[in-house]
Amino acid sequence: GRQGWRGESRGSPQQLAERYADLAASHSEALRQREEREWHNARLRQENARLRLENRRLRRENRCLFRQALLGPGPDKPPADPAEEAEALRAQLGRLQEKHRRALRHLRRCRAASGPEASGAEDGELDELLLDEDEQP
């Protein structure tokens, strides 16, 4: 007769051997995958540690560069040529003025699109800015 799972298993000895071989193969595969995951995780931990160090180095470098920018050239660096500095400032002023003109034109178009009913409390200031732009050559 047939017995339960604690007794003699159902099936022929060949089927049992095949089943055992399948279990052994899947167990070996699971062990291989676990080793692979552990190896991959170890590699990721090493990469993470390397990136943390690189990040720390870049932060220090960034702080140093920012401090240099705030303090200006050090005693070992010659001061900037005033003519070059003035020219750079003039160029920056020109760029800022052009941005300001474009922003005012955009405001004017938005205002025209919204119609007269959309006027608000700050319209006086906007009118003044728009008039100043119109008066400039």
ZAMARGU-4260 file (C-alpha; in steps of 0.2 Angstrom, whole numbers, plus 5000, padded with zeros to 4 digits):
<rodrens>
0) 5000/5000/5000 | 5004/5018/4999 | 5011/5027/5015 | 5011/5045/5020 | 5025/5057/5018
5) 5035/5050/5033 | 5035/5033/5026 | 5040/5027/5009 | 5038/5040/4996 | 5027/5037/4981
10) 5036/5034/4965 | 5049/5023/4958 | 5067/5024/4964 | 5072/5032/4947 | 5059/5046/4950
15) 5065/5048/4968 | 5083/5050/4961 | 5078/5062/4948 | 5068/5072/4961 | 5083/5072/4973
20) 5095/5077/4959 | 5083/5092/4955 | 5083/5097/4973 | 5102/5096/4974 | 5103/5106/4958
25) 5091/5120/4964 | 5100/5120/4981 | 5117/5123/4972 | 5109/5136/4961 | 5102/5145/4976
30) 5120/5144/4985 | 5128/5151/4969 | 5116/5165/4968 | 5118/5170/4986 | 5137/5170/4984
35) 5135/5181/4968 | 5124/5193/4978 | 5136/5194/4992 | 5151/5197/4980 | 5140/5210/4971
40) 5135/5219/4988 | 5154/5219/4993 | 5158/5227/4977 | 5144/5240/4979 | 5150/5244/4997
45) 5168/5247/4991 | 5161/5258/4977 | 5150/5267/4990 | 5165/5270/5001 | 5176/5277/4987
50) 5162/5288/4981 | 5160/5295/4999 | 5178/5299/5000 | 5177/5307/4983 | 5162/5317/4989
55) 5171/5323/5004 | 5186/5328/4994 | 5175/5338/4982 | 5166/5347/4996 | 5183/5352/5003
60) 5188/5358/4986 | 5172/5367/4984 | 5173/5376/5001 | 5191/5381/4997 | 5186/5388/4980
65) 5171/5397/4988 | 5182/5405/5001 | 5195/5410/4988 | 5181/5418/4978 | 5175/5428/4993
70) 5192/5433/5000 | 5199/5438/4983 | 5216/5434/4976 | 5229/5429/4990 | 5245/5438/4993
75) 5254/5427/4981 | 5242/5432/4967 | 5244/5449/4958 | 5228/5460/4960 | 5217/5460/4945
80) 5220/5473/4931 | 5207/5487/4935 | 5204/5490/4916 | 5200/5472/4914 | 5189/5471/4929
85) 5180/5487/4924 | 5177/5479/4906 | 5170/5463/4914 | 5159/5473/4925 | 5153/5484/4910
90) 5149/5468/4900 | 5140/5460/4915 | 5130/5476/4917 | 5125/5476/4899 | 5119/5458/4900
95) 5109/5462/4916 | 5101/5477/4907 | 5096/5467/4892 | 5088/5454/4904 | 5079/5468/4912
100) 5072/5474/4896 | 5067/5457/4890 | 5058/5454/4907 | 5049/5471/4905 | 5043/5467/4887
105) 5037/5450/4894 | 5027/5459/4908 | 5020/5471/4895 | 5014/5457/4884 | 5007/5447/4899
110) 4998/5463/4904 | 4991/5466/4887 | 4985/5448/4886 | 4976/5449/4903 | 4966/5464/4899
115) 4962/5480/4909 | 4952/5470/4922 | 4967/5461/4929 | 4976/5477/4936 | 4982/5475/4954
120) 4990/5486/4967 | 5007/5484/4960 | 5002/5491/4943 | 5009/5509/4948 | 5026/5502/4950
125) 5025/5492/4934 | 5019/5507/4925 | 5034/5517/4931 | 5046/5503/4926 | 5038/5502/4909
130) 5038/5521/4907 | 5057/5522/4912 | 5060/5509/4898 | 5051/5519/4885 | 5061/5534/4889
135) 5078/5526/4888 | 5086/5529/4871
</rodrens>
